Amino acid sequence: MTSGKCWFITGGSRGLGRAFAEAALAAGERVVVAARDVEPLAELAAAHPDTLVRLTLDVSDRQAVFETVERAVAAFGRLDVVVNNAGGLLYGMVEEATEEQIRSHLDVNFFGAVWVAQAVVPHLRAQGSGHILQVTSMGTGGGMASVGFYGAGKAALDSVSEALAMEVEQFGIKVTIVQMGGYSTGLFTAGTTMTSSDPMYAALRAQLAEMWGDDAGPDPSTAAEVVMELAALPDPPRRLIVGSRSFDLVQEMDRARVEQYRAWETLSRMVPG
């Protein structure tokens, strides 16, 4: 039985966003998908003419975000689940990235998500309900060589989302930080901006390539099952790690960080404050 929810999903033309849209439609929900290129959704739209609306949007354009959210609300009269999913990958070492690449990356991965949150909150507050899913990463707890700016944008969104959750819960709005693991989404191909490689980092690049291997990760549809369960919860968690292996890795990272704090506790406690 459908819950009658209306979804607004950014970055929904491929990868995780598309998987979320397909799962919601299959459950009989209504879906508004926003993406820079919505043409890949033509076949899906033809199959769901009454329950899928496609809107072209570059989330880095704040005015366009607000206008698109207004159109999304007008399409079905309300928004119930907002999935802040649009994003890309800036791949390269910190030293290699240009100012333009860094700013463009954060304009989408961080500021774009902020603009969407700012645009939808007034509508959710007016109806007294709503659930915002902020798609971040299982790696927000620490940086990783060659994907530092991706981690930085997701970590910033993670932090802002914690604040947002505290601010809007009084209005009946729920916020969940969805810490995704690695999935076969095309992020490392179609969604990637590459820096110009500095040969000084060749050895590290080779080491990272060997460590990561060729496994593209599971199909995004497996994550969609979790998101559908999450969206159905009356009292959803503030944050959720998606992926069994990712759950274990996050626990390992958290333990390593605590161990490092403990190792230098004496130095930390040399002064009050």
Secondary structure, 3 states (H helix, E strand, C coil): CCCCCEEEEECCCCHHHHHHHHHHHHCCCEEEEEECCCHHHHHHHHHCCCCEEEEECCCCCHHHHHHHHHHHHHHHCCCCEEEECCCCEEECCCCCCCHHHHHHHHHHHHHHHHHHHHHHHHHHHHHCCEEEEEEEECCCCCCCCCCHHHHHHHHHHHHHHHHHHHHHHHHCEEEEEEEECCCCCCCCCCCEEECCCCHHHHHHHHHHHHHHCCCCCCCHHHHHHHHHHHHHCCCCCCEEEECHHHHHHHHHHHHHHHHHHHHCHHHHCCCCC
